[in-house]
Amino acid sequence: MKNYLQLLFPYAYNILGSVEDARDTVQEVIYKFTSKKVVPENQKNYLIKAVINEAINLKKKKSRTQPMENWLPEPMSTDRSDLALELRELVSYSILILLEKLNPKERAVFILKEAFAYTHPEIAEVLGISVESSRKLLSRGHQRLNEPLNPTRPKSKGDFDVLDRFVSAVRTKDLEGLQALLSEDIAFTADGGDKVKVVKRFCSGKTEVAEISILVHHRFLANKTIRTAWINHQPALIYYYKGKILTCQVFELGQDNQILRISSIVDPEKLKNLTPNE
């Protein structure tokens, strides 16, 4: 069953955006499976189908009970050079954020088609819907996203050079130099959950994002240790103090190496699965 745990995790996580919820979902499905008296002919397909549907139901429940405005997914380290299957199949952090615009079933169809290359007949079988419904859900998902999904950016040491320049600019309060690193429509989102009050949950535009970045750094992060990391296949900065992670900032970079989005995760519940030094 250990292999199944690794196989099933990315299906649940890509739908839920939460490590703990994904693990709980997979474990619940496996527990129910091992309790069955009749073993299905194709165990793998049965478990994938069960996990996806369990994750959809949990996502619906979470959407009703927790505010989703400026909600950020739980980050996962993808620093390892020889990524295991469950890490390779995670969608990028920016795509996880965009998928929050979709309802759970649209999200499931989108992930199965785009991340796992399922055909519409395969999606229909997994979700118990018609092929036509699968096509419509995917089309509706594309329309609701209303922006292109960039493929996972190949890892490059040059990405960390951009982050080094970002840190240098905020440390020296170089507003002009910082703005030069940002795209015109740069977006900044901060998620402190219900435990940490953030200075600003969302802002956009070069001037506002540069100012908030400098303010946050000098008010809260100036004396903290910083390291670069790969989080959900994207470059990130991890800020920690005395062995405790305080902030994870995930960056989306464009083809010209300008920063398109900064996602700042401050919620300690979402940081507990990361470690200061990978």
Disulfide bonds with the S-S distance in Angstrom:
none
